[in-house]
Amino acid sequence: METLRLSAKGQIVIPKEIRSRHHWEAGTDLVIEDLGDRLVLRAAKPFPRTQPEKGLGCTGYRGPAKSIEEMDAGIVDTLRREWVPGEPR
């Protein structure tokens, strides 16, 4: 545990070891949560933004049952057509 000092402007310095461990660089947006006797810091956007319909697309399927192999092939086919490396979905 480390002791930090609050500046006159209400600022603290998060030690480099902790910033590195969490991959927090200058400009990283953080969320602070007040839990009464403690504060919790989290990255504001730990995961890329997603669209529910991308994950729920097959929930309304009414056709014939598919084998695991057929489902795997369909997933691979869709990924090949739609996935762009580095682009959030």
MODA-V413882 format. One record per residue. N is the residue number from 0. SS is DSSP state (2 for helix, 1 for strand, 0 for the rest). PHI is phi in degrees with one decimal (999 if undefined). D_FIRST is the distance of its C-alpha to the first C-alpha in Angstrom with 1 decimal. Layout:
n & ss & phi & d_first
N & SS & PHI & D_FIRST
N & SS & PHI & D_FIRST
This chain:
n & ss & phi & d_first
0 & 0 & 999 & 0.0
1 & 0 & -115.9 & 3.8
2 & 0 & -101.2 & 6.9
3 & 0 & -113.7 & 9.8
4 & 0 & -115.0 & 13.4
5 & 0 & -78.9 & 16.0
6 & 0 & -78.2 & 19.2
7 & 0 & -60.9 & 22.7
8 & 0 & -91.8 & 23.3
9 & 0 & 82.9 & 20.3
10 & 0 & -100.1 & 18.5
11 & 0 & -129.7 & 15.0
12 & 0 & -109.1 & 14.1
13 & 0 & -82.5 & 12.0
14 & 0 & -54.3 & 10.9
15 & 2 & -55.3 & 13.7
16 & 2 & -58.7 & 12.0
17 & 2 & -70.5 & 10.9
18 & 2 & -59.3 & 14.4
19 & 2 & -65.0 & 16.1
20 & 2 & -60.3 & 14.8
21 & 0 & -97.7 & 16.0
22 & 0 & 60.0 & 19.1
23 & 0 & -93.6 & 18.6
24 & 0 & -110.1 & 21.0
25 & 0 & -54.1 & 22.6
26 & 0 & 93.6 & 24.5
27 & 0 & -65.4 & 22.5
28 & 0 & -82.3 & 23.1
29 & 1 & -119.4 & 20.2
30 & 1 & -110.6 & 20.7
31 & 1 & -110.5 & 18.6
32 & 1 & -118.7 & 19.1
33 & 1 & -91.2 & 18.9
34 & 0 & -106.6 & 18.4
35 & 0 & 84.8 & 19.0
36 & 0 & -94.8 & 15.9
37 & 0 & -156.1 & 13.6
38 & 1 & -115.4 & 14.2
39 & 1 & -121.4 & 14.3
40 & 1 & -105.3 & 15.2
41 & 1 & -138.0 & 17.6
42 & 1 & -62.3 & 20.2
43 & 0 & -64.7 & 23.4
44 & 0 & -131.2 & 25.6
45 & 0 & -70.4 & 24.0
46 & 0 & -130.8 & 27.5
47 & 0 & -62.9 & 30.9
48 & 0 & -63.5 & 33.1
49 & 0 & -123.3 & 35.6
50 & 0 & -115.8 & 38.9
51 & 2 & -52.8 & 39.5
52 & 2 & -64.7 & 43.1
53 & 2 & -68.2 & 41.9
54 & 2 & -94.3 & 40.4
55 & 0 & -106.4 & 42.9
56 & 0 & -58.7 & 46.0
57 & 0 & -100.3 & 47.5
58 & 0 & -68.7 & 47.0
59 & 0 & -101.5 & 50.5
60 & 0 & -62.4 & 52.3
61 & 0 & -121.9 & 55.7
62 & 0 & -81.8 & 57.4
63 & 0 & -65.9 & 58.0
64 & 0 & -60.8 & 55.2
65 & 0 & -111.4 & 53.5
66 & 0 & -78.3 & 52.5
67 & 2 & -58.9 & 49.0
68 & 2 & -62.1 & 50.5
69 & 2 & -65.7 & 52.1
70 & 2 & -65.4 & 48.8
71 & 2 & -59.6 & 46.9
72 & 2 & -62.9 & 49.6
73 & 2 & -64.9 & 49.5
74 & 2 & -65.4 & 45.8
75 & 2 & -60.7 & 46.1
76 & 2 & -61.4 & 49.1
77 & 2 & -63.9 & 47.3
78 & 2 & -60.8 & 44.3
79 & 2 & -63.5 & 46.7
80 & 2 & -79.5 & 48.5
81 & 2 & -109.1 & 45.6
82 & 0 & -79.6 & 42.4
83 & 0 & -120.2 & 41.6
84 & 0 & -55.1 & 38.7
85 & 0 & 81.3 & 36.0
86 & 0 & -100.4 & 37.6
87 & 0 & -65.5 & 35.7
88 & 0 & -110.3 & 37.8
